[in-house]
Structure formats: C-alpha cells, structure tokens
Amino acid sequence: MPAAPSVLTARALLLDMDGTLVNSDAVVERCWRRWAIRHGLDPEEALKVVHGRQGYATMALLLPDRPMEENHADNRLMLAEETADLDGVVPVGGAPAFMAAIAALPHALVTSADAPLARARMGAAGLPMPRVRVTAECVGASKPDPEGFLKGAAELGFDPAQCVVFEDSEAGVRAGRAAGMRVVGVGPRAGAFAPDVHVPDLTHVRVEADGADGTIRLHVTA
C-alpha cells in the first residue's frame, strides 16, 4: 500500500530554478567541465560542488588562492557562456503543471543565475517567469547564505516561517534552512541533504489553496 502523502502548509513558496524547475544539468556539466580542464582541475571533482552556488563562489572553493576579483570576472564569462547554450534545457518533470497551479499564489524565484540566464532557461523550458524573482544581481552572498530566500520572503510580504522552499542542491537546502524555512527537496541530489520532505520531481507535489485564509497546502508523495 502506498504511503499517505505528507502535507506542508505555507503562505508563500520560494523556488530555486536549476534542478528544481529546469533541468539544465547538460549545459552546466558541459560548461564547467571545460572550465575545470582549462584550470587543470579534475572535472568530476568540480561537478560535485557547482550546483546551487553562484559561479564565483564555486570558483573560490575550487581555486582558493585565486583573488576574488578574478573569480567575479571569470564568472561573468561563464554566465555568458551558459546563457548562450540552451541545448538540452527542459522542464523538470511536473514543472509546467506545478507552475500553473501556483500562478495566482504568492511565489518567487530565488536563483543563483543572473537575470539574463534565468530568463533564457525558463524560456527554453517553456515555464512562466514569476513576477517576483531574486537573481544573482540582487544579493551580496551566494547560497548557502540565506540572503536570497530572506529577500524573496520580504518582497512577498511573509515571515520566513510562513514560507516553503523548493531546492535541489546542498547549498540550496542549507540556505533554506538557514533562512528558517521548511524545504522540499527535488530530484536525485536533494535527498542526501535532509530536506523536510523529498520528491523525485514535481509530479509528486499537489497544490491546494484555501481562498478563505490564504493557506497553501502541499500534498507531497515520495
């Protein structure tokens, strides 16, 4: 007999993009493999830390002795490269229906991508861009710092405890927890980092809204 669904309640939803709404793994791996090889690093080791963080923060982890201004400059090139490469960018399973279900509900995109990359990938995946979004340009610190999620909650007008985060990466799960929010882990990476609940993709989430008091109920099945 299948397990009964978990139910999380919230007033607002904060959504990561890559790995959560959009499957961009093919592009990320292509670009970061090339970068790692150019810098004499093992691509497989590099790919273990790239997900969820802004590029400059990943570079700082992988090249700890390099000046941060070089990381920021290199990251601008990486963002342009990733924005131009949309081959294989597709929606995560269930993402179109999920986004349709929350269209009229308070939600925000909180991504480590910059605005051009976010627009490009959401468009390539055929997903609507949320009205409220916190992109790389909006924050001073990358995930796992909670700044992005806290800004998203503030812009939507809700306390952190009223928000649920959807994330796929270690950095993202840690950021959501540090912000005082509950976390739905999405996809194969997330399960290892102890989110509040974990789903293979968004087909396992059913959204129910209570128009009377604004409560959002997330019915989650593993």
C-alpha positions as CSV (number, residue, x, y, z in Angstrom):
1,M,0.0,0.0,0.0
2,P,1.5,3.4,-0.9
3,A,2.4,5.7,1.9
4,A,0.0,8.6,2.7
5,P,1.1,11.9,1.4
6,S,2.9,14.4,3.6
7,V,1.2,17.8,3.9
8,L,3.1,21.0,4.3
9,T,1.3,24.3,4.8
10,A,2.6,27.7,3.8
11,R,1.6,31.2,2.8
12,A,4.3,31.6,0.2
13,L,6.6,29.4,-1.9
14,L,10.2,30.2,-2.8
15,L,11.5,28.3,-5.9
16,D,15.0,27.6,-7.0
17,M,15.4,27.2,-10.7
18,D,18.2,24.9,-11.9
19,G,17.5,21.3,-10.9
20,T,14.2,22.3,-9.3
21,L,12.1,23.8,-12.1
22,V,14.5,23.5,-15.0
23,N,16.8,20.6,-15.9
24,S,19.9,22.3,-17.1
25,D,22.4,19.7,-16.0
26,A,23.6,19.0,-19.5
27,V,24.6,22.7,-20.0
28,V,26.1,23.0,-16.5
29,E,28.2,20.0,-17.0
30,R,29.5,21.0,-20.4
31,C,30.5,24.5,-19.3
32,W,32.0,23.5,-16.0
33,R,33.9,20.6,-17.4
34,R,35.6,22.9,-19.9
35,W,36.3,25.4,-17.2
36,A,37.8,22.8,-14.9
37,I,40.1,21.4,-17.7
38,R,41.3,24.9,-18.5
39,H,42.4,25.3,-14.9
40,G,44.0,21.9,-14.5
41,L,41.3,20.6,-12.2
42,D,39.5,17.2,-12.2
43,P,36.1,17.8,-13.9
44,E,34.4,15.1,-11.8
45,E,35.5,16.7,-8.6
46,A,34.5,20.2,-9.8
47,L,31.0,19.0,-10.7
48,K,30.5,17.8,-7.1
49,V,30.3,21.5,-5.9
50,V,28.9,23.5,-8.8
51,H,25.2,23.0,-8.1
52,G,23.3,25.7,-6.2
53,R,26.1,28.3,-5.8
54,Q,26.9,31.3,-7.9
55,G,29.8,30.6,-10.2
56,Y,32.2,32.9,-8.4
57,A,31.6,31.0,-5.1
58,T,32.2,27.7,-6.8
59,M,35.4,29.1,-8.3
60,A,36.5,30.3,-4.8
61,L,36.1,26.8,-3.5
62,L,38.0,25.2,-6.3
63,L,40.8,27.8,-6.6
64,P,41.1,29.1,-3.0
65,D,44.3,31.0,-3.7
66,R,42.9,33.0,-6.6
67,P,41.9,36.6,-6.0
68,M,38.2,37.0,-5.7
69,E,38.1,39.7,-8.4
70,E,39.4,37.2,-10.8
71,N,36.6,34.8,-9.8
72,H,34.0,37.5,-10.4
73,A,35.5,38.3,-13.8
74,D,35.6,34.7,-14.8
75,N,32.1,34.2,-13.6
76,R,30.8,36.9,-15.9
77,L,32.3,34.9,-18.8
78,M,30.8,31.7,-17.5
79,L,27.3,33.3,-17.2
80,A,27.5,34.5,-20.8
81,E,28.6,31.0,-22.0
82,E,25.8,29.3,-20.1
83,T,23.2,31.8,-21.4
84,A,24.2,31.1,-25.0
85,D,24.0,27.3,-24.6
86,L,20.4,26.2,-24.2
87,D,20.8,22.7,-25.8
88,G,19.1,20.1,-23.6
89,V,17.4,22.6,-21.3
90,V,14.0,21.1,-20.4
91,P,11.5,21.4,-17.6
92,V,11.8,19.2,-14.6
93,G,9.0,16.6,-14.6
94,G,5.7,18.1,-13.4
95,A,7.1,21.7,-13.5
96,P,4.6,23.1,-16.1
97,A,1.6,21.8,-14.2
98,F,3.1,23.0,-10.9
99,M,3.7,26.5,-12.1
100,A,0.2,26.6,-13.5
101,A,-1.2,25.5,-10.1
102,I,0.7,28.3,-8.2
103,A,0.2,31.1,-10.8
104,A,-2.2,33.0,-8.6
105,L,-0.4,32.2,-5.3
106,P,2.4,34.1,-3.6
107,H,5.7,32.7,-5.0
108,A,9.1,33.9,-6.0
109,L,12.1,32.6,-8.0
110,V,15.3,32.6,-5.9
111,T,18.1,31.5,-8.2
112,S,21.9,31.7,-8.3
113,A,21.6,32.6,-12.0
114,D,21.7,36.2,-13.1
115,A,18.6,37.7,-14.8
116,P,19.6,37.0,-18.4
117,L,20.4,33.4,-17.7
118,A,17.2,32.9,-15.7
119,R,15.1,34.4,-18.5
120,A,16.9,32.2,-21.0
121,R,16.5,28.9,-19.2
122,M,12.9,29.5,-18.0
123,G,12.0,30.4,-21.6
124,A,13.8,27.4,-23.1
125,A,11.9,25.2,-20.7
126,G,8.6,26.8,-21.6
127,L,7.9,28.0,-18.0
128,P,6.5,31.3,-16.9
129,M,8.8,33.7,-15.2
130,P,7.5,34.6,-11.7
131,R,6.7,38.3,-11.2
132,V,8.9,38.3,-8.0
133,R,12.5,37.0,-8.6
134,V,15.7,37.2,-6.7
135,T,18.6,36.7,-9.1
136,A,22.3,36.8,-8.6
137,E,22.4,40.6,-9.1
138,C,20.0,41.1,-6.1
139,V,22.3,39.6,-3.4
140,G,25.7,40.1,-1.9
141,A,26.2,36.5,-0.9
142,S,25.7,33.2,-2.7
143,K,23.7,30.2,-1.4
144,P,24.2,28.6,1.1
145,D,23.9,32.1,2.6
146,P,20.1,32.6,3.3
147,E,20.1,36.2,1.9
148,G,18.3,35.3,-1.3
149,F,15.5,33.4,0.4
150,L,15.0,36.1,3.0
151,K,14.8,38.8,0.3
152,G,12.2,36.7,-1.5
153,A,10.1,36.3,1.6
154,A,10.3,40.0,2.4
155,E,9.4,41.1,-1.1
156,L,6.3,38.8,-1.0
157,G,5.5,40.2,2.5
158,F,5.7,37.0,4.5
159,D,7.7,35.9,7.5
160,P,10.3,33.2,6.8
161,A,8.4,30.6,8.9
162,Q,5.4,31.0,6.6
163,C,7.5,30.1,3.5
164,V,8.4,26.7,1.9
165,V,11.5,26.5,-0.2
166,F,11.9,24.1,-3.2
167,E,15.5,23.2,-3.8
168,D,17.7,20.5,-5.4
169,S,21.2,21.1,-4.1
170,E,23.1,21.0,-0.8
171,A,23.8,24.8,-1.0
172,G,20.2,25.5,-1.6
173,V,18.8,23.2,1.1
174,R,21.3,24.7,3.6
175,A,20.3,28.2,2.6
176,G,16.6,27.5,3.1
177,R,17.2,26.0,6.5
178,A,19.4,29.0,7.5
179,A,16.5,31.3,6.5
180,G,14.3,29.5,8.9
181,M,12.1,27.9,6.2
182,R,11.0,24.4,5.5
183,V,12.4,22.7,2.4
184,V,11.0,20.4,-0.2
185,G,14.0,18.7,-1.8
186,V,13.5,18.0,-5.5
187,G,15.4,15.5,-7.6
188,P,18.3,13.0,-7.0
189,R,20.8,15.4,-5.4
190,A,18.4,16.8,-2.7
191,G,17.7,13.6,-0.8
192,A,21.2,13.3,0.6
193,F,20.9,16.7,2.4
194,A,17.9,16.0,4.8
195,P,15.2,18.3,3.4
196,D,11.9,18.2,5.3
197,V,10.4,16.1,2.5
198,H,12.0,14.8,-0.7
199,V,10.4,14.1,-4.1
200,P,11.9,12.7,-7.3
201,D,10.3,15.6,-9.3
202,L,7.3,17.9,-9.2
203,T,4.8,15.3,-10.4
204,H,4.8,14.2,-6.7
205,V,3.5,17.6,-5.4
206,R,-0.2,18.6,-5.5
207,V,-1.0,22.2,-4.6
208,E,-4.2,23.1,-2.8
209,A,-5.1,26.7,-2.0
210,D,-7.5,27.8,0.7
211,G,-9.0,31.0,-0.6
212,A,-10.5,31.9,2.8
213,D,-7.3,32.3,4.7
214,G,-4.6,32.2,2.1
215,T,-3.1,28.9,3.3
216,I,-1.3,26.8,0.7
217,R,-1.3,23.1,1.2
218,L,1.4,21.0,-0.4
219,H,0.4,17.3,-0.7
220,V,3.7,15.5,-1.2
221,T,4.1,11.8,-2.1
222,A,7.6,10.2,-2.3
